[in-house]
Amino acid sequence: MRPVVLRCLAILMTLCPGVALALPVNRPTPGYTRVAIETSLGRIIVAVDQKRAPRTAGNFLAYVDDERFDGVTFYRAARRKADTRLGLIQGGIDTDLRRALPPIPHEATTKTGIRHLDATVSMARPDRPNSAMGNFFITAGPTPNMDARGDYIGYAAFGHVVAGMDVVRRILALPTCCGSGAMRGQMIVKPIMIRRVHRLDGTPRPTGTVKPWLIGLNRPPAR
């Protein structure tokens, strides 16, 4: 982008921190890293905001660079009763702690200014602060109830979809069942495979930690 355009974007982000910026799909933008999520239904490209949500973005990129998301699924589709075209899809390591990295400090939307608008990417977490690890969700339609307010810490948004919302909506429309508590009836009957997740910008920086989910996969058969 040209410097004058970047200055205008910076002013817009300051005056309207909740606005979703239309970033270019085919070239990098300073402060953002584009990541491609290759699914069995097609590609989703997200722009990870490393400037405003550095801890959360860094955590997501660590999972990407370690290939911890390769072979997991989108397993949840939460549709609104009033309009089933709206809601969110959730994916990641689910309960596979072999793929997990340590939990990260929470970056509230009141701190980052990244609101839960349409096509926002955010971290899923248990019902306690500083607990997000390797699960994330993508919104279809504004979801202001995910934003922090008062004593409610909300969820840590860290970017948004720049291409592939048609894939997100197709996943959202899939048949669901099962689940419990807040996820009751929201588990996708046939989860969608996430074949590969990789950077489109910059150089991968793997953590170098052990990958226990891969142990034994290439072991020769016993005789």
Secondary structure, DSSP 8 states (H G I E B T S, - for coil): --HHHHHHHHHHHHH-TT------SSS--TTEEEEEEEETTEEEEEEEETTTSHHHHHHHHHHHHTTTTTTEEEEEEEE-SS-TT-EEEEEE-TT-GGG----B----HHHH-----TTEEEE---SSSS-B-SEEEEEES--GGGS-BTTB----EEEEEEE-HHHHHHHHTS-EE---GGGTT-EEEEEEEEEEEEESSS---------GGGTTTT-----
